[in-house]
Structure formats: C-alpha cells, structure tokens
Amino acid sequence: MPYQVTPTPIDGVLILEPKVFGDARGFFFESFNARDFEQATGLQRSFVQDNHSKSAKGVLRGMHYQVQNPQGKLVRVTQGAVFDVVVDIRKGSPTFGQWFGLELTVDNKKQIWIPEGLAHGFLVTSESAEFLYKTTDYYSPEHERSLLWSDPSVGISWPLHLLDAEPLLAAKDANAPLLQDG
C-alpha cells in the first residue's frame, strides 16, 4: 500500500503517510497518485486546483471554508512545521463542533485529507513554513467564510506556547464569527 491511512475522531478526516524511499542521497516519495489515493482511502476525488503558501512563524491562517462550492483538501508541508486543524461544521454530523489537530512537518511528510464541508486552518510553529494543498473545487471568494480561530465553544488547543508573541492573523480571521453565529 503506497499510503498508511489512519482515521481521526472526525468522520472522513484521514491522516495519510506516504511510503518514503530514502538513503544517503536523500529521499523520494509520490506525494499524490489518484489510483493509490482511491485504493488507500476508498475515495474518488478530482483535484482541480493546487495552492502553495509560505508563512512566517506565528502566522495563523483560518479557520476557512466555503458555503457553496465546498472544497475537499489534501494538505501537506514542504518546508518547516505547522499545527494543522480541522473543525467539523457539518450540521447534523455526530462530531459537529469538534476539532482535530496534527503537526505536519517537512520531516514527518504526513498529509491530511479534509472532506468537503469542514473548516480548516493552521499555525506556523517553525521559523517559516511552506504549505501545499490540493482542492476538489475552485476558490470562490464570494462564498468563503471564516470561523473564529479562538471560538471558546470549539476550544482548539493551539500550541501558542511555541510562539514568541500572539498569532499573526488576517483581519477576516481576527474578526470571524463564532460557530453559533455561522
């Protein structure tokens, strides 16, 4: 199996660990293969957009989602480290309002599959980080929304102790509504 797949407490959210071939020269792994992804996860998804961001230590991006054209995301880090978080905002889901977080690093090469309809964000815990994600639908700015990263009803345990200051947020994220208001 090209991926080791581990389910998380949130239905549909999966941790994927690719098979890495390494020696003294370096390493090689397939970061995505549609046939192997389907075989390992049981999911058929077409990815239509790849995104690549670079952020400095302390940048917190999220918690983002789209109310129409929701995006499934396959995310990973290619430089540095982040604490990646998913919040279940699917009304009627047994895990509605719950969160899951995992450290993604260039060294652990872990990926997270985030199904359509969940809020997603990450906090950069290294000096900088490059973050890549494949999406199942196009970015739709008119349908993008944010959930407040510090919503007390969700209670995300961000590793803020790893920062030298408060997280750096975009205005839309700093002023995002609470889950109960969304």
C-alpha positions as CSV (number, residue, x, y, z in Angstrom):
1,M,0.0,0.0,0.0
2,P,1.5,3.3,-1.0
3,Y,-0.1,5.2,1.9
4,Q,-0.6,4.3,5.5
5,V,-4.1,5.7,6.3
6,T,-5.2,6.5,9.8
7,P,-8.7,7.7,10.6
8,T,-9.2,10.5,13.0
9,P,-12.0,11.2,15.5
10,I,-13.8,13.4,12.9
11,D,-15.6,11.3,10.3
12,G,-13.9,11.4,6.9
13,V,-10.7,13.2,8.1
14,L,-7.8,11.0,7.4
15,I,-4.0,11.1,8.0
16,L,-2.0,9.8,5.1
17,E,1.6,8.8,5.5
18,P,3.3,8.0,2.1
19,K,5.8,5.3,1.6
20,V,9.2,7.1,1.6
21,F,12.3,5.7,-0.1
22,G,15.4,7.1,1.3
23,D,19.2,6.6,1.5
24,A,22.3,8.7,2.0
25,R,21.5,10.7,-1.1
26,G,18.1,11.9,0.1
27,F,14.5,10.6,-0.4
28,F,11.8,10.0,-2.9
29,F,8.0,9.6,-2.5
30,E,4.9,10.0,-4.5
31,S,3.0,12.9,-2.8
32,F,-0.1,12.1,-4.8
33,N,-1.3,9.3,-7.1
34,A,-5.0,9.2,-7.9
35,R,-5.2,5.4,-8.3
36,D,-3.3,4.9,-5.0
37,F,-5.3,7.6,-3.2
38,E,-8.5,5.9,-4.2
39,Q,-7.2,2.4,-3.3
40,A,-6.0,3.6,0.2
41,T,-8.9,5.7,1.1
42,G,-11.9,4.3,-0.9
43,L,-12.5,7.9,-2.2
44,Q,-12.7,9.1,-5.8
45,R,-11.9,12.7,-6.0
46,S,-10.8,15.0,-8.8
47,F,-8.5,17.8,-7.7
48,V,-8.9,21.0,-9.7
49,Q,-6.5,23.4,-8.0
50,D,-3.2,23.3,-6.2
51,N,-2.3,26.0,-3.7
52,H,1.1,26.8,-2.2
53,S,1.6,29.3,0.6
54,K,4.6,30.5,2.6
55,S,4.2,32.0,6.0
56,A,6.4,33.2,8.8
57,K,6.4,31.8,12.4
58,G,3.3,32.7,14.3
59,V,1.1,33.1,11.2
60,L,-2.3,31.6,11.8
61,R,-4.4,31.1,8.7
62,G,-8.0,30.0,9.3
63,M,-10.4,28.7,10.1
64,H,-11.6,28.8,6.4
65,Y,-14.4,27.1,4.5
66,Q,-16.7,27.8,1.6
67,V,-20.5,27.8,2.0
68,Q,-21.0,27.0,-1.7
69,N,-18.6,25.0,-3.8
70,P,-17.0,23.4,-0.7
71,Q,-13.5,22.2,-1.1
72,G,-12.1,18.9,-0.1
73,K,-8.4,19.4,0.6
74,L,-5.3,17.2,0.7
75,V,-2.7,19.2,2.7
76,R,1.0,18.8,3.5
77,V,4.1,20.8,4.4
78,T,7.1,21.0,2.2
79,Q,9.2,23.3,4.4
80,G,9.0,23.9,8.2
81,A,6.2,22.8,10.5
82,V,2.6,23.7,11.2
83,F,-0.1,22.7,13.6
84,D,-2.9,21.9,11.2
85,V,-6.6,22.0,12.5
86,V,-9.9,20.8,11.1
87,V,-13.3,21.7,12.7
88,D,-16.5,19.8,11.8
89,I,-19.1,22.4,10.9
90,R,-21.4,19.9,9.1
91,K,-24.8,20.4,10.7
92,G,-26.2,17.0,11.6
93,S,-22.8,15.4,11.9
94,P,-22.2,13.4,15.1
95,T,-18.9,15.3,15.6
96,F,-20.3,18.8,14.8
97,G,-18.3,21.5,16.6
98,Q,-15.4,19.1,17.4
99,W,-11.8,19.7,16.2
100,F,-8.8,17.7,15.3
101,G,-5.2,18.9,15.1
102,L,-2.0,17.4,14.0
103,E,1.6,18.6,13.5
104,L,2.6,18.5,9.8
105,T,6.3,18.9,9.1
106,V,8.7,18.5,6.2
107,D,10.3,15.7,8.1
108,N,7.2,13.6,9.0
109,K,5.7,14.0,5.5
110,K,2.2,13.4,6.8
111,Q,-0.8,14.6,4.8
112,I,-4.3,15.2,5.9
113,W,-7.4,14.6,3.8
114,I,-10.1,17.1,4.8
115,P,-13.5,16.3,3.3
116,E,-15.8,19.0,1.8
117,G,-17.7,21.0,4.4
118,L,-15.2,21.3,7.2
119,A,-13.3,24.4,8.4
120,H,-9.6,24.3,8.1
121,G,-6.6,26.3,9.4
122,F,-3.0,26.1,10.5
123,L,-0.5,27.8,12.8
124,V,3.2,28.1,11.7
125,T,5.4,26.8,14.5
126,S,8.8,26.9,12.7
127,E,10.7,30.0,11.6
128,S,8.7,29.7,8.3
129,A,6.7,27.1,6.5
130,E,5.6,26.2,3.0
131,F,2.2,24.6,2.8
132,L,0.7,22.8,-0.2
133,Y,-2.9,21.8,-0.7
134,K,-4.9,20.2,-3.5
135,T,-8.6,21.1,-3.6
136,T,-11.6,19.4,-5.1
137,D,-13.2,22.7,-6.1
138,Y,-12.1,26.1,-7.2
139,Y,-11.5,29.0,-4.7
140,S,-14.7,31.1,-4.6
141,P,-14.0,34.3,-2.7
142,E,-17.7,35.3,-2.6
143,H,-18.5,32.0,-0.8
144,E,-15.5,32.0,1.6
145,R,-16.2,32.2,5.3
146,S,-14.1,32.0,8.4
147,L,-14.8,30.6,11.9
148,L,-13.1,32.4,14.8
149,W,-9.8,30.5,15.5
150,S,-10.3,31.0,19.2
151,D,-14.0,30.2,19.5
152,P,-14.4,29.0,23.1
153,S,-17.3,26.6,22.1
154,V,-14.8,24.7,19.9
155,G,-11.9,25.0,22.2
156,I,-9.0,24.4,19.9
157,S,-5.8,23.8,21.8
158,W,-3.4,25.8,19.6
159,P,0.3,25.3,20.6
160,L,0.7,29.0,21.4
161,H,3.5,28.2,23.8
162,L,5.7,27.6,20.8
163,L,5.4,31.3,19.7
164,D,7.2,34.4,20.9
165,A,4.1,36.5,20.6
166,E,0.4,36.4,19.8
167,P,-0.5,34.7,16.5
168,L,-0.5,36.9,13.3
169,L,-3.9,36.9,11.7
170,A,-5.6,38.4,8.7
171,A,-8.3,40.9,9.6
172,K,-11.0,38.5,8.3
173,D,-9.7,35.8,10.6
174,A,-9.3,38.0,13.6
175,N,-12.9,39.2,13.2
176,A,-14.5,35.9,12.2
177,P,-17.8,34.9,13.7
178,L,-18.3,32.1,16.3
179,L,-19.6,28.7,15.3
180,Q,-23.0,29.5,16.9
181,D,-23.3,32.6,14.7
182,G,-22.4,30.9,11.4
